Amino acid sequence: MTLAESAPKTLGCLLLDNFTLISLASAIEPLRMANRLSGRELYNWYTLSEGGAPLRASDGLRITPDAALDTALDLDWIMVCGGIGPNYGGSRIQRKWLQAQSRQLRRLGAVCTGSWALAEAGLLDGYETSIHWGCMAAMQTAFPKVNLTSHLFSVDRDRFTAAGGTAPLDMMLNLIRRDHGRELAASISEMCIYERIRSEEDQQRVPLKHLLGTAQPKLLDCVAIMEANLEDPLSLNELAAYVQLSRRQLERLFHKHLQCAPSRYYLKLRLFRAQQLLQQTSLSVIEVASACGFVSTPHFSKCYREFFHRPPRSERRLMVNA
């Protein structure tokens, strides 16, 4: 019997006020399914709160945690479950507890806005970190030493962080795959009726209006038109006419706010759409190229390789071997 078979890992979930229940469930359910499908106890978990007091999730459900922070539990890893509200960080007591856990070489993680609490405790400096897109700009300003990324989740040494929603599900499936193999992770995905286990390379789709604010309606309108016309791309002159700008004015807007030409941004949208189709459908490469506005498959393959650093067919093979 191996160590992995004899010693289940125990996770402590620190619940912050207004934590998002979907993020907690997305992280815990794969562990439950791993135990069920393997027929043995691979993982244990406890919910924790400061003082052990009950607290409410962001949807109003009242949760009674299993234990208080000062309870003597033998934990292998800690996950901070953040939520919504004006204060994303934890209390002084929670920060000191997290710092103590770090000194004991615990593996530390977070879901949703829980990354903010870890960063506030100084535990993410120099680590690649994911957080919900709604907090990215503020977190980058508040914690410049954190290597913030727009990835759905990040696993960097002894830190694991995920954006909210269903991103923790993908993160946990990847961690289970590392611990216990691809077959178990794939079986859990099937039981959850989850079409594809997303990887660390998958990006959050950050709404452009969140990046630009509401001060650039012409630019937002132009991007919306681009997104609605991926199969039959419009010319730059047509785009400029739709938003009632000259071609030069439109180019200046893109260079100023998106640091690229309109044509380059349009190409990026089409290539991201192509990646989705390759990953999530059985369309051939030729069909994907046509669906994304490329009249030539070789040209599509060249653009795809230059942007993603791999050919389209490799994307399909990656999904088969995931």
Buried (B, 14 or more C-beta within 10 A) or exposed (E): EEEEEEEBBBBBBBBBBBBBBBBBBBBBBBBEBBBEBBEEEBBBBBBBBBEBEEBBBBEEEEBEBBBEBEEEBEBBBBBBBBBBEEBBBBEEEBBEBBBEBBEEEBBBBBBBBBBBBBBBBBBBEEBBBBBBBBBBBEBEEBBEEBBBBBBBBBBBEBBBBBBBBBBBBBBBBBBBBEBBEEEBBBBBBEEBEBEEBBBBEBBBEBEBBEEBEEEBEBBBBBBBBBEEBBEEBBEBEEBBBBBEBEBEEBBEBBEEBBEEBBBEBBBBBBBBBBBEBBBEEEBBBEEBBBBBBBEEBEEBBEBBEEBBEEBBEBBBEBBEEB
